[in-house]
Amino acid sequence: MQNLSNLKGQLSISELQNVNEAQHGWEARLSSKLDLNDLEMKWSDDFDEDLRKKEVETEVLNLLQPHEELKALVIKYYAGVAFPNWMGDPSFKNLQALKLERCPNCKLLPAVGKLPLLKDLSIKGMNSIASIGNEFYGENWPNVFPSLETLHFEDMPEWKKWKACEVDEQGRKFHCLRQLLIVNCPKLIGTLPEYLPSLEKLVIRECQNLVASISNLPMLCELNIDWCKEVVVGSPIDHCLVKRIILSNISKSACLNMEMMISESIKVEDLNVNGCEQLDSFWLGSLLPLRSLRNLKLQNCPRVVSIGATKEEDKAELQQLDIPHNIELLRIADYQGLEKLSKTMQNLMCLRELEIVNCPKLVSLVADNLPSTLKSLVIRECENLVWLLEDGENINFSSISLLESLQIEDCITLTSLSSSGKLPVRLRTLEIRGCPELEFVAQEIGDNTCLEYIGIRFCQNIQYLPKGMDKLCRLHRITNLVCFPSSGLPTSKLKSVWIESCETLEALPNLYTHQLQELYIEHCPWVRSIPVGGLPTTLTTLYIYEPNISKAVMEWGLHRLTSLKALLIDGSKCIEVVSFPQ
């Protein structure tokens, strides 16, 4: 490498554990490669003591000092016992990004607080670091981290103390820091730096002994806390800019502190709460003041039986979760006690997307209880759901609903999509997966249907496609079909057809008159020939993973597909074919 004097841009050097003599590091003459901007140095991620020489690696890294104009540096899997002094030398005045990953034998971090333009610092997998203090900031250095914007600590199992800078008062504030992430540091105790005036994003995950203070953070916009000891909050005015909050697995006392943060002054738009089941009052009352809330995702609250949107003058049902009226997206998951959606759900006239996951006591959804403005409905893993939409006495949901997308997955007892046998007329996308008891998509699909896309997988009892899908553009991953209608495919407007795992299907429908662009056939062993008239010459993608029909396609002649751009064929039964046609 010493003779490669014109190296420019990015350089990655791997397998440095194979350098047996430190002198070879000096011979690389990285300090003379003045046009290098980004440098990555990697050793092996196998830290077997018999394979690694700690002292040699320490000296090698010391002698691999790059030039002082470097802008980004990454060091991975270094087994040396210390970082070289040059890493914290302020003469590296242009270094903006530094990443140290899995250097398990280093007990001290380099003095990177002295780097004047460092903006992005990531430290991961430093197993021997127990304390971070002045050695990190720089002994007696007057201007610590003057440009740092992102600081990321992760996977540091022995880290216990984070000491404040003792010399530089401004250095304690990290006055330019915008993002702070601390992940999987289970022994870290104490609190965060006292005042972070520019912090916009705070992420603390898997730090069981850490007190997460979210006071004195006037610019905070995003908060993500998962499994910490305690949450300390300031007055609501301290959090007036917060737009997104994610809370997971925090204690009852932490939930209570978070409840203090909720008020009309907070402008949060996206709230995601998981595993805070100890605090019922947080769920049942404190959400209502959040008038700016648009997206709400809640998981694991076993005592909630009903979900609704009670008006202020009405009395909520017992153990009902009240949803703010301004919600546009609602996701409910792992509510073991949820039995129904309240009639008051009709009041959520802003709701556009609803997702319900793993609610085993839910048997059906009364269509009358859903807001007619709903456009997307996703139901997954509701093991006792028998029918999806139960039409009410007064409203024909299928005719008035604005629902455009319906997705159902792994509802093993589902027998019908609706009690009326009809689908919402404005439905455009229908995806069904893992519903073995479901026998048909719909008894009737009217002439005014908007359905454009159908995907059906692992629904063993659905053997036929319904008629009346004149606007359908895509049949996606259709499984278990016995045959197609004698009239052929449901519509001539189809652009994409994917047929998969139809074990008894013997023949493909007529395709020649269609304007198909994509055709996928996979695991249909009894389909042995192409239909009369051949394949559409409009095909741009052909994927056939079924040897019994692959031979027929090859014999028919791929040269006829003049628009073809992508081709995959299982050729295990095409032994006579020695080449593709010219």
N, C-alpha and C positions, 0 to 999 in steps of 0.2 A: 504493500500500500504506500510505502514511502515515496515511490516514484509517480504516484497519481496526483500530481500537483494541480490538475485542473478540475478536481471534483467540485461539483456545484449542487446547490439545493439540499436534498435530503440524502442521508447516509444511515444505513442500519448495519451494525456489525453483530453477528450471532455466534454462538458456541465459543465464547471467549474462555470457557473453562479449559479449552484445549491449548491455550497459551501456557507453556510450561516454564518459560523464563521471562521474568519481568522486563528484561531488556528489549524484548520484541515489542512491547507496548510503546517504548520510546521510539523504536525504529519506524513505527507507523507515522510519526511526525504529524499528528492531527493538528497541532498548533500552527502548522504552516498552510493548512487547507483553508484559506481565507474566504472562499466563496461558499463554504458550507453554512446553511441556515439552521437545519434541523439534524440532530444527531441522536441515534438510538444505539445503546450498547446493551447486549443481552448475553447472559450466561445460560446454562442449562437449568431447567426447573427441577432437576433431580439433585437433591441436596445430600446424597449419600456421603457420609464422612470419608469413606474409602476412596471416593472419586474426586473430592474437592480439596484444594490446597488453599486454605484461608489466607495464609501469609502471602502467597504468590498473587492471589487475586487482589489483595489489598494494594500491593505494589504496582500491579498491572494497571489498575484503575487510576492510580496516582500519576502514572506515566502516560496515560491516554488523555492528558489534558488537551482540550480543544482550544481553538483561537478565541479571543475575548469578544468577538463580534457575534458569537453564536446567539440564535434567537430561541431555540427550543431544545431541551435535553430530556431524554428518557433513559433510565437505568433499571434493568429488570434482572432478577434472579442472581444478584450479586451476593456471594458468600463470604466476602471479606469482613473483617471485624470493625472497620471504621471507614468513614467517607473521607476523601482527601480534602485538604484545606482549600484547594482551588475552587471547590464547589460553592463556597461562601465568600469568595473574593469579590468585592464590589467593582473590580475592574471589568467583570462580566456585565457591563453596563447596558447591553442590549438583550439580555436573557429575559424572555417574557413568559415562558412556560417550562415547568420542571415537574417531572413525574418520577417518583421512586416507588418501585413495586417489588414486593417480596425479596427483601434484603434482610434475612432473619437473624443475622449475627451482629448487626450494628446496634449498639446500645445508646448511641447519641445521634441526633440529627445534625446535618451541617448547618452552618450559620447563614441560612438563606435569607434571613431578615435584612441583611445588608445589601441585597441585590436591588438596585434602584428602580428597575422597570419590570420586575417580576409581577405578573398579573394572575397567573394560573398555577396553583401549587397542589399536587395530588400525592398523597402518601398512603400506601396500601401495603398490608402484609408485613409490617415491621414487628416481628414477634418478640424482639428483645427490648423494645423501647418501654420503659416504665415511667419515665417522667420527661416532660417537655418544658424547658425554661430558657434561661439566658443563653445557653449554647445554641438555641434555635434562633433567637433574635439577634445574637451577636453581642459579645461581652462589651459593655460600655459604649455601644453604638448609639449615636444620637438620633438617627432618623430611621425607625424600624418599619419595614414593609410599607414604604410610601406609596406603592402602586398596586398592592395586592387586591384583586377583585374576587377570586374564587379560591376557597381553601377546602380541601377534601381529605378527611381522615377515614380509613376503612380497614377492618380486619387487623386490629392491634390488640391482641388478647391480654397483654400484660401492662398496658398503659393505664396508670392510676392517677397521675397528677398533671394538670395543665396550669403552670404558674404564669402569672401575669408578668409583663415586662417591667423590670424594676428601675430602669434608667429613664426610658422615654415615655412620658405621660401620654403623648399622642399615639405611641406605639401600642398602648393598651387598648386603644379604641379601634384599631384597624380601620381608619376613617374612610378608606376606599372600598372596604370589603362589601361585596354585593351578595355573594352566595357562600354559605357555610354548611358543609355536610359532614356529619359524624355518624359512621355506620359500623355496627358490630365491634364496639369497644366496651366489653362487659364489665371491666374493673374500673373504668373511669369514674371518679367521684367528684363531688363539688358542683360548681356551677360554670356557666359559660362566661366569657368576658362581659364585664358589666355594661358597657355601652357600645353599641355598634350602630353608628348613626346612618350608615348607608346601606345596611343589610336589607335585601329584598327577598331572599329565599333562605329559609332555615329548614334543614332536614336532620332529624335525630332518630336513628333506628337502632334497636337492639343495644341500648346502653342502659342496663338495668339499674345502675347505681348513680346515674347522672340526674341532676336537677335541671330541667329545661326551663330557663327563664326567658319569657317573651315580653318582658317589660323593657322600656327604653329602646325600642326598636321602631322608630318613627316612620321608616320607609318600608316596613315589612309588607310584602304582597302575597307571599306563598309560605305556608307552614305545613310541615310533614313530620309528625311525631308518632313513633311506634315503639312501645315497650321501653319506657324510661321510668325512673323512680318517682318523680314529681314534676308537675308543671306549675310554674309561678307566672301569674299574669299581672299586668298593670291595669290601669283604668281603661275603659273602652276607647277613649280618645287616642290612646297609644296605638290602636290597631285599626284606625279608620281607613287605612289603605289596603287592608288584607282582602284579597280576592279569592284565594283558594286555601282550604284547610283540609288536611288528611290526618285523622286520628285513629290509631290502632293500638289495642291491647294496653291501654293505660288504666291506672288504678282508679278506684272510686273517688279518692281525694283529688286526683288529677282531673277527673271528669267534673267534679264540683267546681274546681278552679276555672276550667274551661267554660262552664255555664255562666260564670261571672263575666266572661268576655263577651257573651252573646247579648247584644242590645240593638236597638234600632240604628245606632250610630255606625255600626260596623257594616261594611259594604260587600261582604263576602258573596260571591256568585257561585262558587263550586265547593260543596261540603261532602266529604267522604269519611264515614265513621264506621269502624269495625272493631268488635270485641270489647265494647265498653258497656256490657250488659248489666253491670251492677247498678247503674244509675237510671232508674225509670223516669225520673222527673225531667232529665235532659231530653229524653226521647219524646215524652208526652206533652211538653209544654213550651220548652225553650226555643223551639224552631220557629214558632209563629212570628216573632219580631223581625225575622230576617227577610225584609221586603225586597232586598236585591238578589236573593238566592234564586238561581236558575237551574242548577244541576245538583241533585241530592242522591247520594249513594249510601245506603245503610246496610250493615251486615251484622247478624248474630245478636238479636234481641229476643230471647225466648219467651218473654211474658206478653208480648204484643199479640192480640188475637185478631184485631181489625185495623184496616188502614182507611183513612178518610180525610175530609177537609171540612171540619165543622166550622160553621160561621160563628162569629163572636157571640151572637145572641142565643145560639143553640148549646145544648149540653152534649158533650162528646160521649160516645159509648164507653163502657168500662174497658180499660186496657186498649184503647184505640190510639193509634199513632196519627196525630194531626199533621197534615202536610200544608205548608204555606201555599196560598192560592196562586202565587207567581211562578211556581215550579214548571220548568219545561221538560226536564229529563228526570226520571225517578227510577232508581234501581234498588230492589229489595232482595236480599240474599240471606239464606240460613236463618229464617224466622220459623223455628220449629213449632210455634203455637199458632201461626197465622191460619185462620179459617176462611176469611172472606175479605172482600173489598166492600167497604161501606157504601150506602147509597149516596153519601156526601161526596164521593169521588167525582160525581158529576160537576161539582163546583170548581174543579181544577181545569178551568177553561183555557189555561195556557199550556197544559200538558201536551207534549208532542210525542215523547218516547217513554215507554214503560217496560221495565225488565223485571221479571220475578224468577228467582233461582232457589231451588232446594227449599221449598216450603211444603213439607210432606202432608200437612192437614188440609191443604187446599184441594177441593174437589172440582170446583168449576168457577168460572167468572160470570156473574150475571151481567149480560151485555148492557142492560139499562143503567148499571152503576158506573160504566166507563164514560168518560167525557167524549162527546162526538167528535171533538177536535183531534183525538189521538191519531197519530200517523204511523207509529212503529210500535209493535208489540212483540216482545221476546219472552218465551216461557221455557225454562230449562230445569230438568231434574226435579220435577214435582211428581213424585212417584204415585200419588193417589188421584191425580187429576183424571177425571173420567170423560168429561166433555169440556171443551175450551170455552165457547161462548154460548151461554144459555140465554136465549131471547126472552125478554120480559113480556109482561102482559100488554103494555101500552105502546112500546116502541119497537119498530122493526130495525134492529141495529144494522143488519146487512145493507139496508137501503139508504140509511142516513149517515153511516159512519164515513169518516175521511181516511180510514186506515189504508195505508199504502204498502206496508211491509209487515209480514207475519212470519215469525221464526219459532219453531217448536223443536226441542231436542230432549231426548232421554226421558220422556213421560211414558212410562212402561204400561200404564193402565188406560191410556187415552183411547177412546173408541170413536169419538166424533169431534170434528172441529167446531160444529155448531149444532144446537138442538133443532134448528130449522132445516139443516142440510144445505144451507146456502153460505156463500162467502161474501164478504163485503164487496160491493160492486166496484169500488175504487181501488181495490187491492191490485198492486202491480207485481209484488215479489212474494213468493211463498216458498219457504224452506222447511222441510220436515225431516227429522233424523232420529233414529232409535225409538220409534213408537210401534212396537210389534203388534199391538192389538187394533191399530187403526186399519180399517178395511177400505175406505175410500176418501178421496180428497173432498168431494162434494157430490151430493145427489144431482145437483143442477147448477150449471154455470150459464147465466143469462147472456143474451146477445149484447148487453151493454157492459159486459165485464171489461176491465182494464188490465187483466193479468198478462204480464210480459215474461215472467221468469218463474219456473218451477224447478225445485230440487228436492228429490225424494231418495233417502238412503236408509237402509236397514229397517224398512217397514215391510215385513214379510207378507203381510196380508193385503197390501195394496198391489193388485195384479194388473189393473187396467187404468188407463188415463181417461178422465172425463171428456165429454164432447163440449163444444162451444167455446173453445179458447182461440178465437180468431185473431187476437192481437199478440199471441205468444211469440216471443223472439228467441227464448233460450229454454231448452230442456237440459237440466244440469244434474249429472250423476244420478240418473234414474236407475234404481235397482229392483230386482225381483219381478219385473214385468213378465207375463206369460205370452202376450201377443199385443200387437198394435191393432187398432180398428181396421176393418177391411178397406176403409176409405183412405188409409195411410196416416201420415202425421197429422196432428190436430189442425195445423194451419200451414199455408205455403209461405208465411212470413218469417218462419224460423231462420235464424242466423247461426245458431249453435246447438248441437245435440251431443250429449254425453250419456252413453248407455253403459252401465257397469253391473257386474255380478247378477245378470239375469240368467239363472242356471237352466231354465226350461224354455227360454226364448229360442225359436227355431229360424225365424226369418226377419229380416229388416223390412221396414216399409219402403214404398216407392220414394226414392230421393231425387230422381232425375229432374223433375219439374220444379224443384225447390231452389232457392237462392242461398243454400247453405254456405257458410264460410268456414265453420269449424265442425269436425266430426271426430268423436272419441268413442271407441268401442273397446271394452276391457272385460275380460273374464266372462265371456258369453260362449261357452264351449259348443253349443249346438247350432250356433250361427256359422254356417260353412260356405255360404255363397253371398255374393253381392246381389242386390235387387235387380229386377228387370229394368233395363235402361241404363244401368251402371251408376256411377257416382256423379254428383254435380260437378261440372267443370269450374264452378265458382269457388271451390274449396281453396282456402289459403292455409289451413292447418288440418293435417290428417294424423291421427294417433290411433294405432290398432295394436293392442296388446292381447292378441288372441290368435294363436298359430293356425287354427282351423280356417279362419277367413283371410289370413295374411296371404296365403298362397293364391287364393282366388283374386285378390286385389292385384297382386303382381302379374298374374296371367291376363287380367283385364287390360292392364296397361297404364302405368303411372304417367306416361308421356301425355296422356289426354288431359291431365290436370295442369293446365297451362298457367293457372294463377297460384299454384302451390308455393308456399314460402317455408313451411315447417313440416317435417315428416318424421314419424317414429313408427317402425313396424317390427313386430316380433317375427324374426325370420327363421325360427327353429324348424319349420316345416317347408321351408323354401330351399331345400338342398340342391334342387336342379338349377336354381338361379345363380349365375356366376357374375352378373354385372347388371347395373341399372341401364335402362335404355338411353340412347343418345339424346 
